[in-house]
Amino acid sequence: MTNPQLVVREMSVSNLPAKEMHQSLPFQVRDMLPLAVERSLLDFHPLEEPGDSPTVRGLLIAMPKDAVLEAVTAVENAGLHVEGSTSPRSRCCGPPPGWTPRSRRSSTSAPR
């Protein structure tokens, strides 16, 4: 997915277990983004094995929630299914307030 406001930055963050990393990510990157973290979907992909290092180097991906929801809506209106388990929204941020997925239609799901 692309958008003029998509941000991809190489950076180092605290070396934490995955669940704690995603919970702390908004606080760790707040001052490094041109987007408001409360209105953005965030994800982090390590570029190396951190081992015992206190930090891990990786790619931060951020995008406005509204832009992602517009794209998801367009895909679903086309009769396709968006896999929630592979989206940054479901992995690290949970669904935005008020967002509910459309019912799944197996006959119109996109091929894998």
The first five atom37 places (N, CA, C, CB, O) and aatype in JSON, in Angstrom:
{
  "aatype": [12, 16, 2, 14, 5, 10, 19, 19, 1, 6, 12, 15, 19, 15, 2, 10, 14, 0, 11, 6, 12, 8, 5, 15, 10, 14, 13, 5, 19, 1, 3, 12, 10, 14, 10, 0, 19, 6, 1, 15, 10, 10, 3, 13, 8, 14, 10, 6, 6, 14, 7, 3, 15, 14, 16, 19, 1, 7, 10, 10, 9, 0, 12, 14, 11, 3, 0, 19, 10, 6, 0, 19, 16, 0, 19, 6, 2, 0, 7, 10, 8, 19, 6, 7, 15, 16, 15, 14, 1, 15, 1, 4, 4, 7, 14, 14, 14, 7, 17, 16, 14, 1, 15, 1, 1, 15, 15, 16, 15, 0, 14, 1],
  "atom_mask": [
    [1, 1, 1, 1, 1],
    [1, 1, 1, 1, 1],
    [1, 1, 1, 1, 1],
    [1, 1, 1, 1, 1],
    [1, 1, 1, 1, 1],
    [1, 1, 1, 1, 1],
    [1, 1, 1, 1, 1],
    [1, 1, 1, 1, 1],
    [1, 1, 1, 1, 1],
    [1, 1, 1, 1, 1],
    [1, 1, 1, 1, 1],
    [1, 1, 1, 1, 1],
    [1, 1, 1, 1, 1],
    [1, 1, 1, 1, 1],
    [1, 1, 1, 1, 1],
    [1, 1, 1, 1, 1],
    [1, 1, 1, 1, 1],
    [1, 1, 1, 1, 1],
    [1, 1, 1, 1, 1],
    [1, 1, 1, 1, 1],
    [1, 1, 1, 1, 1],
    [1, 1, 1, 1, 1],
    [1, 1, 1, 1, 1],
    [1, 1, 1, 1, 1],
    [1, 1, 1, 1, 1],
    [1, 1, 1, 1, 1],
    [1, 1, 1, 1, 1],
    [1, 1, 1, 1, 1],
    [1, 1, 1, 1, 1],
    [1, 1, 1, 1, 1],
    [1, 1, 1, 1, 1],
    [1, 1, 1, 1, 1],
    [1, 1, 1, 1, 1],
    [1, 1, 1, 1, 1],
    [1, 1, 1, 1, 1],
    [1, 1, 1, 1, 1],
    [1, 1, 1, 1, 1],
    [1, 1, 1, 1, 1],
    [1, 1, 1, 1, 1],
    [1, 1, 1, 1, 1],
    [1, 1, 1, 1, 1],
    [1, 1, 1, 1, 1],
    [1, 1, 1, 1, 1],
    [1, 1, 1, 1, 1],
    [1, 1, 1, 1, 1],
    [1, 1, 1, 1, 1],
    [1, 1, 1, 1, 1],
    [1, 1, 1, 1, 1],
    [1, 1, 1, 1, 1],
    [1, 1, 1, 1, 1],
    [1, 1, 1, 0, 1],
    [1, 1, 1, 1, 1],
    [1, 1, 1, 1, 1],
    [1, 1, 1, 1, 1],
    [1, 1, 1, 1, 1],
    [1, 1, 1, 1, 1],
    [1, 1, 1, 1, 1],
    [1, 1, 1, 0, 1],
    [1, 1, 1, 1, 1],
    [1, 1, 1, 1, 1],
    [1, 1, 1, 1, 1],
    [1, 1, 1, 1, 1],
    [1, 1, 1, 1, 1],
    [1, 1, 1, 1, 1],
    [1, 1, 1, 1, 1],
    [1, 1, 1, 1, 1],
    [1, 1, 1, 1, 1],
    [1, 1, 1, 1, 1],
    [1, 1, 1, 1, 1],
    [1, 1, 1, 1, 1],
    [1, 1, 1, 1, 1],
    [1, 1, 1, 1, 1],
    [1, 1, 1, 1, 1],
    [1, 1, 1, 1, 1],
    [1, 1, 1, 1, 1],
    [1, 1, 1, 1, 1],
    [1, 1, 1, 1, 1],
    [1, 1, 1, 1, 1],
    [1, 1, 1, 0, 1],
    [1, 1, 1, 1, 1],
    [1, 1, 1, 1, 1],
    [1, 1, 1, 1, 1],
    [1, 1, 1, 1, 1],
    [1, 1, 1, 0, 1],
    [1, 1, 1, 1, 1],
    [1, 1, 1, 1, 1],
    [1, 1, 1, 1, 1],
    [1, 1, 1, 1, 1],
    [1, 1, 1, 1, 1],
    [1, 1, 1, 1, 1],
    [1, 1, 1, 1, 1],
    [1, 1, 1, 1, 1],
    [1, 1, 1, 1, 1],
    [1, 1, 1, 0, 1],
    [1, 1, 1, 1, 1],
    [1, 1, 1, 1, 1],
    [1, 1, 1, 1, 1],
    [1, 1, 1, 0, 1],
    [1, 1, 1, 1, 1],
    [1, 1, 1, 1, 1],
    [1, 1, 1, 1, 1],
    [1, 1, 1, 1, 1],
    [1, 1, 1, 1, 1],
    [1, 1, 1, 1, 1],
    [1, 1, 1, 1, 1],
    [1, 1, 1, 1, 1],
    [1, 1, 1, 1, 1],
    [1, 1, 1, 1, 1],
    [1, 1, 1, 1, 1],
    [1, 1, 1, 1, 1],
    [1, 1, 1, 1, 1],
    [1, 1, 1, 1, 1]
  ],
  "atom_positions": [
    [[0.85, -1.15, 0.0], [0.0, 0.0, 0.0], [0.91, 1.23, 0.0], [-0.97, -0.01, 1.22], [1.94, 1.25, 0.66]],
    [[0.51, 2.23, -0.74], [1.29, 3.46, -0.78], [0.38, 4.66, -0.54], [2.02, 3.59, -2.12], [-0.83, 4.6, -0.76]],
    [[0.99, 5.73, -0.1], [0.29, 6.96, 0.21], [1.35, 8.04, 0.36], [-0.59, 6.82, 1.51], [2.44, 7.75, 0.84]],
    [[1.06, 9.27, -0.03], [2.06, 10.33, 0.12], [2.51, 10.52, 1.57], [1.5, 11.63, -0.4], [3.6, 11.04, 1.82]],
    [[1.69, 10.1, 2.53], [2.05, 10.25, 3.93], [2.68, 8.99, 4.53], [0.84, 10.63, 4.72], [2.94, 8.96, 5.74]],
    [[2.92, 7.98, 3.73], [3.59, 6.78, 4.22], [5.0, 7.13, 4.64], [3.6, 5.66, 3.13], [5.72, 7.81, 3.91]],
    [[5.4, 6.68, 5.82], [6.73, 6.95, 6.35], [7.43, 5.62, 6.6], [6.67, 7.82, 7.65], [6.89, 4.75, 7.29]],
    [[8.63, 5.47, 6.04], [9.47, 4.31, 6.32], [10.83, 4.86, 6.73], [9.58, 3.33, 5.06], [11.48, 5.57, 5.97]],
    [[11.24, 4.53, 7.95], [12.51, 5.05, 8.48], [13.3, 3.94, 9.13], [12.26, 6.19, 9.48], [12.76, 3.1, 9.84]],
    [[14.59, 3.96, 8.87], [15.47, 3.05, 9.6], [15.78, 3.7, 10.94], [16.79, 2.75, 8.8], [16.14, 4.88, 11.0]],
    [[15.64, 2.93, 12.01], [15.89, 3.47, 13.34], [16.15, 2.35, 14.33], [14.71, 4.32, 13.81], [15.94, 1.17, 14.04]],
    [[16.62, 2.72, 15.49], [16.84, 1.78, 16.58], [15.83, 2.05, 17.68], [18.28, 1.87, 17.12], [15.56, 3.2, 18.03]],
    [[15.28, 0.98, 18.23], [14.34, 1.09, 19.34], [14.77, 0.12, 20.42], [12.87, 0.79, 18.88], [15.65, -0.72, 20.2]],
    [[14.17, 0.23, 21.59], [14.51, -0.66, 22.69], [14.26, -2.11, 22.31], [13.69, -0.29, 23.94], [13.26, -2.43, 21.66]],
    [[15.15, -2.97, 22.72], [15.06, -4.4, 22.46], [14.11, -5.01, 23.49], [16.47, -5.08, 22.52], [14.5, -5.29, 24.62]],
    [[12.87, -5.21, 23.08], [11.83, -5.74, 23.96], [11.15, -6.93, 23.28], [10.78, -4.66, 24.31], [11.24, -7.08, 22.07]],
    [[10.48, -7.78, 24.06], [9.66, -8.83, 23.44], [8.63, -8.19, 22.51], [8.96, -9.7, 24.52], [8.24, -7.04, 22.72]],
    [[8.2, -8.93, 21.5], [7.32, -8.39, 20.44], [6.1, -7.66, 20.98], [6.87, -9.51, 19.53], [5.8, -6.55, 20.54]],
    [[5.38, -8.25, 21.94], [4.16, -7.63, 22.45], [4.49, -6.29, 23.12], [3.45, -8.57, 23.45], [3.8, -5.29, 22.9]],
    [[5.52, -6.28, 23.94], [5.91, -5.04, 24.62], [6.44, -4.01, 23.62], [6.98, -5.34, 25.69], [6.22, -2.81, 23.78]],
    [[7.13, -4.49, 22.59], [7.65, -3.59, 21.55], [6.51, -2.83, 20.89], [8.45, -4.37, 20.49], [6.57, -1.61, 20.76]],
    [[5.46, -3.54, 20.49], [4.34, -2.91, 19.79], [3.55, -1.99, 20.72], [3.43, -3.97, 19.21], [2.99, -0.99, 20.27]],
    [[3.5, -2.32, 22.0], [2.8, -1.44, 22.95], [3.6, -0.17, 23.2], [2.55, -2.18, 24.28], [3.01, 0.9, 23.38]],
    [[4.92, -0.26, 23.22], [5.76, 0.9, 23.53], [6.15, 1.69, 22.28], [7.01, 0.46, 24.26], [6.65, 2.81, 22.4]],
    [[5.94, 1.15, 21.1], [6.37, 1.79, 19.86], [5.88, 3.23, 19.72], [5.9, 0.98, 18.68], [6.68, 4.1, 19.37]],
    [[4.61, 3.53, 19.97], [4.17, 4.93, 19.82], [4.98, 5.9, 20.71], [2.69, 5.04, 20.16], [5.25, 7.03, 20.3]],
    [[5.34, 5.46, 21.89], [6.09, 6.32, 22.8], [7.56, 6.46, 22.36], [6.02, 5.77, 24.22], [8.16, 7.52, 22.54]],
    [[8.11, 5.39, 21.79], [9.51, 5.41, 21.36], [9.72, 6.26, 20.11], [9.98, 4.0, 21.1], [10.81, 6.81, 19.93]],
    [[8.71, 6.39, 19.25], [8.89, 7.06, 17.96], [8.14, 8.38, 17.84], [8.45, 6.14, 16.86], [8.24, 9.05, 16.81]],
    [[7.41, 8.76, 18.84], [6.55, 9.96, 18.81], [7.26, 11.18, 18.25], [6.04, 10.26, 20.19], [6.7, 11.89, 17.41]],
    [[8.47, 11.46, 18.7], [9.2, 12.66, 18.29], [9.93, 12.51, 16.96], [10.19, 13.05, 19.35], [10.52, 13.48, 16.47]],
    [[9.9, 11.34, 16.37], [10.63, 11.09, 15.14], [9.75, 11.06, 13.9], [11.36, 9.8, 15.25], [10.25, 10.87, 12.79]],
    [[8.45, 11.24, 14.08], [7.52, 11.13, 12.95], [6.87, 12.47, 12.62], [6.44, 10.1, 13.26], [6.59, 13.27, 13.51]],
    [[6.62, 12.7, 11.34], [5.88, 13.9, 10.94], [4.37, 13.69, 11.06], [6.24, 14.3, 9.51], [3.59, 14.58, 10.69]],
    [[3.95, 12.54, 11.55], [2.53, 12.2, 11.71], [2.2, 12.12, 13.19], [2.19, 10.85, 11.0], [3.07, 11.83, 14.01]],
    [[0.95, 12.38, 13.54], [0.5, 12.18, 14.92], [0.36, 10.68, 15.16], [-0.86, 12.93, 15.21], [-0.39, 10.02, 14.45]],
    [[1.08, 10.15, 16.15], [1.06, 8.69, 16.36], [-0.33, 8.19, 16.75], [2.06, 8.29, 17.45], [-0.67, 7.04, 16.47]],
    [[-1.13, 9.03, 17.39], [-2.48, 8.59, 17.77], [-3.38, 8.38, 16.57], [-3.12, 9.58, 18.72], [-4.37, 7.66, 16.66]],
    [[-3.06, 9.01, 15.46], [-3.86, 8.86, 14.24], [-3.14, 8.06, 13.17], [-4.23, 10.24, 13.68], [-3.48, 8.13, 11.99]],
    [[-2.13, 7.3, 13.59], [-1.32, 6.53, 12.63], [-1.3, 5.06, 13.0], [0.11, 7.08, 12.58], [-1.48, 4.69, 14.17]],
    [[-1.07, 4.22, 12.0], [-0.8, 2.8, 12.23], [0.71, 2.66, 12.17], [-1.52, 1.87, 11.17], [1.35, 3.19, 11.26]],
    [[1.27, 1.96, 13.13], [2.71, 1.8, 13.22], [3.09, 0.33, 13.16], [3.24, 2.43, 14.52], [2.35, -0.53, 13.63]],
    [[4.23, 0.06, 12.58], [4.79, -1.29, 12.59], [6.3, -1.16, 12.59], [4.29, -2.12, 11.36], [6.84, -0.16, 12.14]],
    [[6.97, -2.17, 13.09], [8.43, -2.18, 13.14], [8.93, -3.55, 12.71], [8.94, -1.82, 14.57], [8.46, -4.58, 13.2]],
    [[9.88, -3.55, 11.78], [10.45, -4.8, 11.28], [11.95, -4.79, 11.54], [10.15, -5.0, 9.77], [12.67, -4.01, 10.92]],
    [[12.44, -5.66, 12.45], [13.88, -5.69, 12.75], [14.7, -6.06, 11.51], [14.16, -6.69, 13.87], [14.28, -6.89, 10.7]],
    [[15.85, -5.43, 11.37], [16.77, -5.73, 10.26], [17.91, -6.62, 10.71], [17.32, -4.43, 9.68], [18.75, -7.01, 9.9]],
    [[17.96, -6.95, 11.98], [19.04, -7.76, 12.53], [18.55, -8.5, 13.77], [20.27, -6.89, 12.87], [17.52, -8.15, 14.35]],
    [[19.28, -9.5, 14.14], [19.01, -10.2, 15.39], [19.61, -9.37, 16.52], [19.59, -11.66, 15.38], [20.82, -9.13, 16.52]],
    [[18.81, -8.91, 17.48], [19.34, -8.03, 18.5], [20.2, -8.72, 19.56], [18.22, -7.33, 19.18], [21.04, -8.09, 20.19]],
    [[19.98, -10.02, 19.75], [20.74, -10.73, 20.78], [20.52, -10.07, 22.13], [0.0, 0.0, 0.0], [19.38, -9.83, 22.54]],
    [[21.62, -9.78, 22.84], [21.53, -9.16, 24.17], [21.66, -7.64, 24.11], [22.61, -9.73, 25.08], [21.71, -6.99, 25.16]],
    [[21.71, -7.07, 22.92], [21.85, -5.62, 22.77], [20.64, -4.91, 23.38], [22.0, -5.25, 21.27], [19.53, -5.43, 23.32]],
    [[20.85, -3.74, 23.96], [19.71, -3.01, 24.53], [18.79, -2.4, 23.47], [20.21, -1.92, 25.44], [17.67, -2.0, 23.78]],
    [[19.26, -2.32, 22.22], [18.44, -1.78, 21.15], [18.45, -2.72, 19.95], [18.93, -0.38, 20.74], [19.3, -3.61, 19.85]],
    [[17.52, -2.52, 19.06], [17.45, -3.3, 17.82], [17.23, -2.32, 16.67], [16.29, -4.38, 17.88], [16.41, -1.41, 16.76]],
    [[17.97, -2.52, 15.59], [17.87, -1.68, 14.4], [16.83, -2.3, 13.47], [19.26, -1.53, 13.69], [16.8, -3.51, 13.26]],
    [[15.98, -1.44, 12.91], [14.96, -1.95, 12.01], [14.27, -0.84, 11.24], [0.0, 0.0, 0.0], [14.7, 0.31, 11.27]],
    [[13.19, -1.21, 10.56], [12.41, -0.26, 9.78], [11.11, 0.05, 10.51], [12.12, -0.81, 8.36], [10.35, -0.85, 10.88]],
    [[10.87, 1.33, 10.71], [9.6, 1.81, 11.25], [8.72, 2.16, 10.06], [9.8, 3.04, 12.21], [9.15, 2.87, 9.16]],
    [[7.5, 1.65, 10.06], [6.53, 1.96, 9.02], [5.35, 2.64, 9.7], [6.09, 0.66, 8.23], [4.79, 2.11, 10.66]],
    [[4.97, 3.8, 9.19], [3.84, 4.55, 9.75], [2.99, 5.09, 8.61], [4.33, 5.71, 10.67], [3.5, 5.5, 7.57]],
    [[1.68, 5.07, 8.83], [0.76, 5.58, 7.83], [-0.51, 6.03, 8.54], [0.44, 4.5, 6.75], [-0.93, 5.41, 9.51]],
    [[-1.14, 7.11, 8.06], [-2.38, 7.57, 8.7], [-3.46, 6.48, 8.66], [-2.89, 8.84, 8.0], [-3.67, 5.83, 7.63]],
    [[-4.13, 6.29, 9.79], [-5.19, 5.28, 9.88], [-6.27, 5.5, 8.83], [-5.82, 5.29, 11.27], [-6.76, 4.55, 8.22]],
    [[-6.64, 6.75, 8.62], [-7.71, 7.05, 7.66], [-7.36, 6.53, 6.26], [-7.98, 8.55, 7.61], [-8.23, 6.0, 5.57]],
    [[-6.12, 6.69, 5.85], [-5.71, 6.24, 4.52], [-5.8, 4.73, 4.41], [-4.28, 6.71, 4.2], [-6.21, 4.2, 3.38]],
    [[-5.41, 4.03, 5.48], [-5.49, 2.56, 5.47], [-6.95, 2.12, 5.42], [-4.77, 1.96, 6.72], [-7.3, 1.22, 4.66]],
    [[-7.79, 2.75, 6.23], [-9.2, 2.37, 6.26], [-9.89, 2.65, 4.93], [-9.92, 3.12, 7.38], [-10.75, 1.88, 4.52]],
    [[-9.52, 3.73, 4.25], [-10.08, 4.01, 2.93], [-9.69, 2.9, 1.94], [-9.59, 5.38, 2.41], [-10.53, 2.46, 1.15]],
    [[-8.44, 2.47, 1.98], [-7.99, 1.41, 1.08], [-8.68, 0.09, 1.39], [-6.46, 1.24, 1.18], [-9.09, -0.63, 0.48]],
    [[-8.82, -0.24, 2.67], [-9.5, -1.48, 3.06], [-10.95, -1.43, 2.6], [-9.43, -1.68, 4.6], [-11.47, -2.42, 2.07]],
    [[-11.61, -0.31, 2.78], [-13.0, -0.17, 2.35], [-13.12, -0.35, 0.85], [-13.55, 1.2, 2.77], [-14.04, -1.02, 0.37]],
    [[-12.21, 0.25, 0.09], [-12.24, 0.13, -1.37], [-12.08, -1.33, -1.8], [-11.14, 0.99, -2.02], [-12.77, -1.8, -2.7]],
    [[-11.15, -2.03, -1.16], [-10.92, -3.44, -1.49], [-12.16, -4.27, -1.17], [-9.7, -3.99, -0.72], [-12.59, -5.1, -1.97]],
    [[-12.74, -4.04, 0.01], [-13.94, -4.79, 0.4], [-15.13, -4.45, -0.49], [-14.28, -4.52, 1.86], [-15.94, -5.32, -0.79]],
    [[-15.26, -3.18, -0.9], [-16.35, -2.79, -1.8], [-16.19, -3.44, -3.17], [-16.41, -1.27, -1.95], [-17.17, -3.59, -3.91]],
    [[-14.97, -3.82, -3.52], [-14.72, -4.52, -4.78], [-15.03, -6.01, -4.65], [-13.26, -4.32, -5.22], [-14.88, -6.77, -5.61]],
    [[-15.46, -6.43, -3.44], [-15.82, -7.83, -3.24], [-14.67, -8.71, -2.8], [0.0, 0.0, 0.0], [-14.8, -9.94, -2.8]],
    [[-13.55, -8.12, -2.43], [-12.39, -8.89, -1.97], [-12.31, -8.85, -0.46], [-11.09, -8.35, -2.6], [-12.98, -8.05, 0.19]],
    [[-11.48, -9.73, 0.08], [-11.32, -9.84, 1.52], [-9.92, -9.4, 1.92], [-11.59, -11.29, 1.99], [-8.94, -9.78, 1.28]],
    [[-9.82, -8.6, 2.96], [-8.53, -8.18, 3.5], [-8.23, -9.04, 4.71], [-8.53, -6.65, 3.87], [-9.03, -9.11, 5.65]],
    [[-7.08, -9.69, 4.69], [-6.67, -10.52, 5.82], [-6.21, -9.64, 6.96], [-5.55, -11.5, 5.41], [-5.19, -8.96, 6.85]],
    [[-6.93, -9.64, 8.05], [-6.58, -8.81, 9.2], [-5.31, -9.23, 9.9], [0.0, 0.0, 0.0], [-4.62, -8.38, 10.46]],
    [[-4.97, -10.52, 9.89], [-3.8, -10.97, 10.62], [-2.5, -10.51, 10.0], [-3.82, -12.47, 10.72], [-1.45, -10.59, 10.64]],
    [[-2.52, -10.04, 8.76], [-1.29, -9.59, 8.12], [-1.19, -8.08, 8.08], [-1.2, -10.15, 6.73], [-0.22, -7.54, 7.56]],
    [[-2.19, -7.39, 8.64], [-2.15, -5.93, 8.57], [-1.48, -5.34, 9.8], [-3.56, -5.37, 8.44], [-1.57, -5.91, 10.89]],
    [[-0.8, -4.22, 9.64], [-0.21, -3.55, 10.79], [-1.25, -3.23, 11.85], [0.49, -2.28, 10.37], [-0.96, -3.27, 13.05]],
    [[-2.47, -2.92, 11.41], [-3.53, -2.57, 12.35], [-3.75, -3.7, 13.34], [-4.83, -2.26, 11.6], [-3.82, -3.45, 14.54]],
    [[-3.87, -4.92, 12.89], [-4.19, -6.0, 13.8], [-2.98, -6.49, 14.56], [-4.82, -7.15, 13.05], [-3.11, -6.98, 15.68]],
    [[-1.79, -6.37, 13.97], [-0.59, -6.85, 14.64], [-0.16, -5.97, 15.79], [0.53, -6.96, 13.66], [0.23, -6.48, 16.84]],
    [[-0.22, -4.66, 15.63], [0.35, -3.83, 16.67], [-0.58, -2.8, 17.27], [1.51, -3.14, 16.13], [-0.34, -2.35, 18.39]],
    [[-1.59, -2.43, 16.6], [-2.38, -1.29, 17.07], [-3.81, -1.63, 17.4], [-2.38, -0.23, 16.05], [-4.47, -0.85, 18.08]],
    [[-4.31, -2.76, 16.96], [-5.71, -3.08, 17.14], [-6.55, -2.23, 16.21], [0.0, 0.0, 0.0], [-6.03, -1.29, 15.61]],
    [[-7.8, -2.52, 16.1], [-8.64, -1.75, 15.18], [-8.87, -0.34, 15.73], [-9.98, -2.45, 14.94], [-8.95, -0.16, 16.94]],
    [[-8.98, 0.64, 14.85], [-9.31, 1.99, 15.29], [-10.7, 2.01, 15.9], [-9.21, 2.99, 14.13], [-11.53, 1.17, 15.56]],
    [[-10.98, 2.96, 16.79], [-12.31, 3.04, 17.38], [-13.39, 3.15, 16.31], [-12.41, 4.24, 18.34], [-13.27, 3.93, 15.36]],
    [[-14.43, 2.36, 16.47], [-15.55, 2.41, 15.55], [-15.39, 1.56, 14.3], [0.0, 0.0, 0.0], [-16.32, 1.45, 13.51]],
    [[-14.21, 0.94, 14.09], [-13.99, 0.15, 12.89], [-14.5, -1.26, 13.12], [-12.5, 0.13, 12.51], [-14.17, -1.88, 14.13]],
    [[-15.31, -1.77, 12.18], [-15.77, -3.15, 12.24], [-15.56, -3.77, 10.87], [-17.27, -3.24, 12.67], [-15.9, -3.16, 9.86]],
    [[-15.01, -4.98, 10.82], [-14.77, -5.62, 9.53], [-16.07, -6.05, 8.88], [-13.84, -6.83, 9.7], [-17.05, -6.36, 9.56]],
    [[-16.07, -6.06, 7.55], [-17.24, -6.57, 6.83], [-17.24, -8.09, 6.93], [-17.23, -6.12, 5.33], [-16.21, -8.7, 7.2]],
    [[-18.38, -8.68, 6.73], [-18.45, -10.14, 6.81], [-17.6, -10.77, 5.71], [-19.92, -10.63, 6.71], [-17.49, -10.23, 4.61]],
    [[-17.02, -11.89, 6.03], [-16.18, -12.6, 5.06], [-17.05, -13.33, 4.05], [-15.23, -13.59, 5.77], [-18.05, -13.95, 4.42]],
    [[-16.66, -13.25, 2.79], [-17.37, -13.96, 1.73], [-16.35, -14.85, 1.04], [-18.06, -12.97, 0.71], [-15.57, -14.37, 0.22]],
    [[-16.35, -16.13, 1.35], [-15.32, -17.02, 0.82], [-15.31, -17.08, -0.72], [-15.51, -18.42, 1.38], [-14.26, -17.3, -1.32]],
    [[-16.45, -16.89, -1.34], [-16.48, -16.99, -2.8], [-15.87, -15.76, -3.47], [-17.92, -17.18, -3.28], [-15.55, -15.81, -4.66]],
    [[-15.69, -14.67, -2.73], [-15.12, -13.47, -3.31], [-13.76, -13.11, -2.72], [-16.06, -12.32, -3.12], [-13.2, -12.06, -3.02]],
    [[-13.22, -14.0, -1.89], [-11.91, -13.72, -1.3], [-10.84, -13.77, -2.37], [-11.58, -14.73, -0.17], [-10.92, -14.54, -3.32]],
    [[-9.84, -12.92, -2.2], [-8.73, -12.9, -3.15], [-7.93, -14.17, -3.02], [-7.82, -11.68, -2.92], [-7.8, -14.7, -1.91]],
    [[-7.39, -14.7, -4.11], [-6.57, -15.91, -4.04], [-5.3, -15.63, -3.29], [-6.25, -16.43, -5.44], [-4.81, -14.5, -3.24]],
    [[-4.77, -16.68, -2.69], [-3.52, -16.55, -1.92], [-2.35, -16.9, -2.78], [-3.54, -17.44, -0.68], [-1.21, -16.84, -2.32]]
  ]
}
